Amino acid sequence: MRPTETRQVFEAELTYPTTRRAAIEQVGGYELEAPTGEATLLATALRECPEREFDSATGLYAELMSFLDSAFVGRVGYDDRGGLHQNRTAMSL
């Protein structure tokens, strides 16, 4: 599953408040697919989260997304707002 689909799993399969340990035990077997094609177990990703208790699926999802491995980032340094990163000098008009 894609990482963005985990919130639905957290809402459907966990009761809150919950702990990181309970989340790992109940939904840790799901496999997350990275944009690079790599896969990792949800349990592995959740172990990286420092928070130990969660009041909601939204909180657990936010924590997971903050601590996902770099394989889940996509194109590093990509900016769809313009060309390559350039050093620009701010000008006051």
OpenMM code with the backbone's topology and positions (N, CA, C; nanometers):
from openmm import Vec3, app, unit

residues = "MET ARG PRO THR GLU THR ARG GLN VAL PHE GLU ALA GLU LEU THR TYR PRO THR THR ARG ARG ALA ALA ILE GLU GLN VAL GLY GLY TYR GLU LEU GLU ALA PRO THR GLY GLU ALA THR LEU LEU ALA THR ALA LEU ARG GLU CYS PRO GLU ARG GLU PHE ASP SER ALA THR GLY LEU TYR ALA GLU LEU MET SER PHE LEU ASP SER ALA PHE VAL GLY ARG VAL GLY TYR ASP ASP ARG GLY GLY LEU HIS GLN ASN ARG THR ALA MET SER LEU".split()
positions = [
    Vec3(0.0831, -0.1167, 0.0000),
    Vec3(0.0000, 0.0000, 0.0000),
    Vec3(0.0880, 0.1236, 0.0000),
    Vec3(0.0332, 0.2311, -0.0498),
    Vec3(0.1053, 0.3577, -0.0467),
    Vec3(0.0959, 0.4168, 0.0941),
    Vec3(0.1967, 0.4923, 0.1355),
    Vec3(0.1924, 0.5514, 0.2691),
    Vec3(0.0673, 0.6356, 0.2952),
    Vec3(0.0156, 0.7009, 0.1921),
    Vec3(-0.1029, 0.7851, 0.2118),
    Vec3(-0.2270, 0.7031, 0.2456),
    Vec3(-0.2245, 0.5744, 0.2198),
    Vec3(-0.3389, 0.4882, 0.2507),
    Vec3(-0.3380, 0.4395, 0.3957),
    Vec3(-0.2293, 0.4653, 0.4673),
    Vec3(-0.2195, 0.4162, 0.6041),
    Vec3(-0.3197, 0.4828, 0.6976),
    Vec3(-0.3545, 0.6074, 0.6731),
    Vec3(-0.4507, 0.6745, 0.7610),
    Vec3(-0.5827, 0.5971, 0.7654),
    Vec3(-0.6280, 0.5492, 0.6508),
    Vec3(-0.7524, 0.4715, 0.6462),
    Vec3(-0.7381, 0.3420, 0.7258),
    Vec3(-0.6232, 0.2779, 0.7164),
    Vec3(-0.5985, 0.1553, 0.7924),
    Vec3(-0.5973, 0.1872, 0.9421),
    Vec3(-0.5305, 0.2962, 0.9794),
    Vec3(-0.5257, 0.3355, 1.1202),
    Vec3(-0.6656, 0.3625, 1.1742),
    Vec3(-0.7504, 0.4268, 1.0936),
    Vec3(-0.8869, 0.4566, 1.1371),
    Vec3(-0.9717, 0.3304, 1.1491),
    Vec3(-0.9565, 0.2391, 1.0555),
    Vec3(-1.0407, 0.1202, 1.0509),
    Vec3(-0.9992, 0.0119, 1.1504),
    Vec3(-0.8708, -0.0013, 1.1769),
    Vec3(-0.8245, -0.1176, 1.2510),
    Vec3(-0.7721, -0.0907, 1.3919),
    Vec3(-0.7602, 0.0351, 1.4300),
    Vec3(-0.7087, 0.0663, 1.5628),
    Vec3(-0.8140, 0.1428, 1.6434),
    Vec3(-0.8084, 0.1293, 1.7745),
    Vec3(-0.8929, 0.2092, 1.8628),
    Vec3(-0.8025, 0.3051, 1.9394),
    Vec3(-0.8538, 0.4220, 1.9665),
    Vec3(-0.7730, 0.5284, 2.0273),
    Vec3(-0.8284, 0.5655, 2.1627),
    Vec3(-0.7387, 0.6040, 2.2538),
    Vec3(-0.5945, 0.6178, 2.2337),
    Vec3(-0.5291, 0.4816, 2.2157),
    Vec3(-0.4147, 0.4839, 2.1486),
    Vec3(-0.3386, 0.3615, 2.1259),
    Vec3(-0.1911, 0.3907, 2.1450),
    Vec3(-0.1137, 0.2857, 2.1518),
    Vec3(0.0309, 0.2992, 2.1661),
    Vec3(0.0996, 0.2564, 2.0373),
    Vec3(0.2233, 0.2957, 2.0257),
    Vec3(0.3024, 0.2541, 1.9095),
    Vec3(0.3126, 0.1023, 1.9068),
    Vec3(0.3342, 0.0417, 2.0233),
    Vec3(0.3461, -0.1040, 2.0324),
    Vec3(0.2186, -0.1733, 1.9825),
    Vec3(0.1017, -0.1236, 2.0246),
    Vec3(-0.0251, -0.1826, 1.9814),
    Vec3(-0.0438, -0.1665, 1.8306),
    Vec3(-0.0075, -0.0510, 1.7784),
    Vec3(-0.0192, -0.0281, 1.6342),
    Vec3(0.0701, -0.1246, 1.5572),
    Vec3(0.1908, -0.1451, 1.6055),
    Vec3(0.2830, -0.2384, 1.5397),
    Vec3(0.2252, -0.3797, 1.5419),
    Vec3(0.1710, -0.4197, 1.6554),
    Vec3(0.1145, -0.5543, 1.6669),
    Vec3(-0.0075, -0.5736, 1.5767),
    Vec3(-0.0919, -0.4705, 1.5652),
    Vec3(-0.2174, -0.4863, 1.4921),
    Vec3(-0.2069, -0.4608, 1.3422),
    Vec3(-0.1256, -0.3645, 1.3004),
    Vec3(-0.1200, -0.3315, 1.1576),
    Vec3(0.0218, -0.3357, 1.0999),
    Vec3(0.1175, -0.3780, 1.1799),
    Vec3(0.2574, -0.3783, 1.1375),
    Vec3(0.2900, -0.4707, 1.0218),
    Vec3(0.2032, -0.5661, 0.9931),
    Vec3(0.2279, -0.6597, 0.8845),
    Vec3(0.1997, -0.6056, 0.7452),
    Vec3(0.1345, -0.4897, 0.7376),
    Vec3(0.1091, -0.4294, 0.6063),
    Vec3(0.2413, -0.3858, 0.5440),
    Vec3(0.2488, -0.3954, 0.4128),
    Vec3(0.3693, -0.3568, 0.3410),
    Vec3(0.3498, -0.2209, 0.2756),
    Vec3(0.4440, -0.1301, 0.2991),
    Vec3(0.4419, 0.0020, 0.2366),
    Vec3(0.5288, 0.0010, 0.1119),
    Vec3(0.4773, 0.0562, 0.0044),
    Vec3(0.5531, 0.0641, -0.1207),
    Vec3(0.6019, 0.2064, -0.1424),
    Vec3(0.7310, 0.2207, -0.1621),
    Vec3(0.7923, 0.3509, -0.1876),
    Vec3(0.7848, 0.3832, -0.3365),
    Vec3(0.7940, 0.5114, -0.3740),
    Vec3(0.7944, 0.5484, -0.5154),
    Vec3(0.9088, 0.4840, -0.5938),
    Vec3(1.0147, 0.4475, -0.5241),
    Vec3(1.1300, 0.3851, -0.5883),
    Vec3(1.1071, 0.2379, -0.6183),
    Vec3(0.9954, 0.1827, -0.5683),
    Vec3(0.9662, 0.0422, -0.5875),
    Vec3(1.0064, -0.0429, -0.4683),
    Vec3(1.0824, 0.0158, -0.3763),
    Vec3(1.1201, -0.0566, -0.2552),
    Vec3(0.9968, -0.0744, -0.1674),
    Vec3(1.0024, -0.1736, -0.0829),
    Vec3(0.8920, -0.1979, 0.0102),
    Vec3(0.9473, -0.2199, 0.1495),
    Vec3(0.8694, -0.1825, 0.2485),
    Vec3(0.9057, -0.2037, 0.3876),
    Vec3(0.7795, -0.2330, 0.4667),
    Vec3(0.7931, -0.3067, 0.5731),
    Vec3(0.6780, -0.3340, 0.6577),
    Vec3(0.6405, -0.2092, 0.7362),
    Vec3(0.5133, -0.1923, 0.7576),
    Vec3(0.4641, -0.0796, 0.8371),
    Vec3(0.5245, -0.0846, 0.9774),
    Vec3(0.5455, -0.2030, 1.0307),
    Vec3(0.6077, -0.2175, 1.1631),
    Vec3(0.7457, -0.1539, 1.1654),
    Vec3(0.8232, -0.1740, 1.0604),
    Vec3(0.9574, -0.1164, 1.0528),
    Vec3(0.9507, 0.0356, 1.0534),
    Vec3(0.8582, 0.0909, 0.9770),
    Vec3(0.8435, 0.2363, 0.9710),
    Vec3(0.7949, 0.2917, 1.1050),
    Vec3(0.7021, 0.2246, 1.1691),
    Vec3(0.6488, 0.2722, 1.2967),
    Vec3(0.7541, 0.2683, 1.4073),
    Vec3(0.8471, 0.1770, 1.4005),
    Vec3(0.9535, 0.1700, 1.5021),
    Vec3(1.0425, 0.2942, 1.4996),
    Vec3(1.0450, 0.3658, 1.3876),
    Vec3(1.1250, 0.4880, 1.3762),
    Vec3(1.0586, 0.6076, 1.4448),
    Vec3(0.9320, 0.5970, 1.4746),
    Vec3(0.8567, 0.7069, 1.5358),
    Vec3(0.8886, 0.7154, 1.6845),
    Vec3(0.9326, 0.8314, 1.7319),
    Vec3(0.9657, 0.8440, 1.8739),
    Vec3(0.8426, 0.8529, 1.9653),
    Vec3(0.7323, 0.9028, 1.9147),
    Vec3(0.6108, 0.9158, 1.9961),
    Vec3(0.5614, 0.7765, 2.0334),
    Vec3(0.5167, 0.7584, 2.1568),
    Vec3(0.4752, 0.6262, 2.2036),
    Vec3(0.3244, 0.6116, 2.2205),
    Vec3(0.2508, 0.7221, 2.2285),
    Vec3(0.1059, 0.7161, 2.2439),
    Vec3(0.0391, 0.8108, 2.1450),
    Vec3(-0.0779, 0.7685, 2.0961),
    Vec3(-0.1497, 0.8455, 1.9947),
    Vec3(-0.2968, 0.8559, 2.0317),
    Vec3(-0.3503, 0.9764, 2.0188),
    Vec3(-0.4908, 1.0010, 2.0504),
    Vec3(-0.5830, 0.9804, 1.9315),
    Vec3(-0.5257, 0.9769, 1.8101),
    Vec3(-0.6093, 0.9663, 1.6907),
    Vec3(-0.5301, 0.9074, 1.5743),
    Vec3(-0.6049, 0.8649, 1.4725),
    Vec3(-0.5420, 0.8152, 1.3502),
    Vec3(-0.4636, 0.9262, 1.2817),
    Vec3(-0.5133, 1.0478, 1.2915),
    Vec3(-0.4450, 1.1621, 1.2302),
    Vec3(-0.3083, 1.1835, 1.2937),
    Vec3(-0.3005, 1.1737, 1.4251),
    Vec3(-0.1724, 1.1902, 1.4944),
    Vec3(-0.0735, 1.0808, 1.4595),
    Vec3(-0.1213, 0.9586, 1.4533),
    Vec3(-0.0349, 0.8463, 1.4174),
    Vec3(0.0134, 0.8598, 1.2734),
    Vec3(-0.0765, 0.8979, 1.1852),
    Vec3(-0.0412, 0.9176, 1.0438),
    Vec3(0.0637, 1.0279, 1.0290),
    Vec3(0.0443, 1.1404, 1.0980),
    Vec3(0.1395, 1.2516, 1.0891),
    Vec3(0.2772, 1.2090, 1.1387),
    Vec3(0.2799, 1.1345, 1.2467),
    Vec3(0.4072, 1.0859, 1.3006),
    Vec3(0.4757, 0.9928, 1.2010),
    Vec3(0.4000, 0.9005, 1.1441),
    Vec3(0.4557, 0.8080, 1.0453),
    Vec3(0.5144, 0.8843, 0.9269),
    Vec3(0.4389, 0.9779, 0.8729),
    Vec3(0.4850, 1.0520, 0.7557),
    Vec3(0.6102, 1.1343, 0.7850),
    Vec3(0.6255, 1.1786, 0.9088),
    Vec3(0.7428, 1.2582, 0.9467),
    Vec3(0.8700, 1.1759, 0.9552),
    Vec3(0.8559, 1.0467, 0.9793),
    Vec3(0.9734, 0.9640, 1.0028),
    Vec3(0.9927, 0.8516, 0.9024),
    Vec3(0.9269, 0.8615, 0.7863),
    Vec3(0.9481, 0.7606, 0.6830),
    Vec3(1.0894, 0.7702, 0.6278),
    Vec3(1.1402, 0.6594, 0.5839),
    Vec3(1.2731, 0.6504, 0.5244),
    Vec3(1.2819, 0.7379, 0.3988),
    Vec3(1.4010, 0.7769, 0.3612),
    Vec3(1.4217, 0.8636, 0.2452),
    Vec3(1.3729, 0.8011, 0.1144),
    Vec3(1.3561, 0.6699, 0.1093),
    Vec3(1.3042, 0.6052, -0.0115),
    Vec3(1.1621, 0.6503, -0.0426),
    Vec3(1.0919, 0.7035, 0.0572),
    Vec3(0.9536, 0.7457, 0.0395),
    Vec3(0.9397, 0.8933, 0.0038),
    Vec3(1.0509, 0.9631, -0.0049),
    Vec3(1.0474, 1.1065, -0.0313),
    Vec3(1.0160, 1.1368, -0.1768),
    Vec3(1.0565, 1.0535, -0.2668),
    Vec3(1.0396, 1.0828, -0.4089),
    Vec3(1.1655, 1.1479, -0.4619),
    Vec3(1.1514, 1.2393, -0.5530),
    Vec3(1.2673, 1.3045, -0.6144),
    Vec3(1.3238, 1.4092, -0.5200),
    Vec3(1.4432, 1.3851, -0.4709),
    Vec3(1.5077, 1.4767, -0.3787),
    Vec3(1.5515, 1.6014, -0.4535),
    Vec3(1.5214, 1.7170, -0.3979),
    Vec3(1.5603, 1.8437, -0.4583),
    Vec3(1.4678, 1.8903, -0.5687),
    Vec3(1.3617, 1.8167, -0.5964),
    Vec3(1.2690, 1.8536, -0.7031),
    Vec3(1.1816, 1.9690, -0.6585),
    Vec3(1.1634, 2.0640, -0.7470),
    Vec3(1.0776, 2.1791, -0.7200),
    Vec3(0.9975, 2.2055, -0.8468),
    Vec3(0.8670, 2.1886, -0.8409),
    Vec3(0.7848, 2.2062, -0.9607),
    Vec3(0.7446, 2.3516, -0.9835),
    Vec3(0.8007, 2.4421, -0.9052),
    Vec3(0.7671, 2.5836, -0.9204),
    Vec3(0.8620, 2.6577, -1.0141),
    Vec3(0.9600, 2.5927, -1.0647),
    Vec3(1.0534, 2.6622, -1.1518),
    Vec3(1.1678, 2.5716, -1.1907),
    Vec3(1.2717, 2.6300, -1.2426),
    Vec3(1.3871, 2.5541, -1.2877),
    Vec3(1.4658, 2.4959, -1.1727),
    Vec3(1.5918, 2.4767, -1.1964),
    Vec3(1.6798, 2.4229, -1.0938),
    Vec3(1.6946, 2.5232, -0.9809),
    Vec3(1.7332, 2.4713, -0.8649),
    Vec3(1.7563, 2.5611, -0.7518),
    Vec3(1.8676, 2.6582, -0.7882),
    Vec3(1.8415, 2.7832, -0.7690),
    Vec3(1.9407, 2.8849, -0.8010),
    Vec3(1.9563, 2.9762, -0.6809),
    Vec3(2.0746, 3.0298, -0.6680),
    Vec3(2.0948, 3.1302, -0.5640),
    Vec3(2.0320, 3.2595, -0.6128),
    Vec3(1.9364, 3.3061, -0.5396),
    Vec3(1.8678, 3.4296, -0.5792),
    Vec3(1.8856, 3.5332, -0.4698),
    Vec3(1.9042, 3.6531, -0.5094),
    Vec3(1.9185, 3.7630, -0.4150),
    Vec3(1.7834, 3.8304, -0.4017),
    Vec3(1.7378, 3.8438, -0.2776),
    Vec3(1.6103, 3.9091, -0.2532),
    Vec3(1.6239, 4.0573, -0.2855),
    Vec3(1.5235, 4.1095, -0.3535),
    Vec3(1.5264, 4.2515, -0.3886),
    Vec3(1.4019, 4.3182, -0.3322),
    Vec3(1.4210, 4.4349, -0.2808),
    Vec3(1.3094, 4.5115, -0.2294),
    Vec3(1.2636, 4.6076, -0.3364),
    Vec3(1.1350, 4.6091, -0.3638),
    Vec3(1.0827, 4.6980, -0.4682),
    Vec3(1.0175, 4.8202, -0.4099),
] * unit.nanometer
topology = app.Topology()
chain = topology.addChain("A")
for resn in residues:
    res = topology.addResidue(resn, chain)
    for name in ("N", "CA", "C"):
        topology.addAtom(name, app.Element.getBySymbol(name[0]), res)
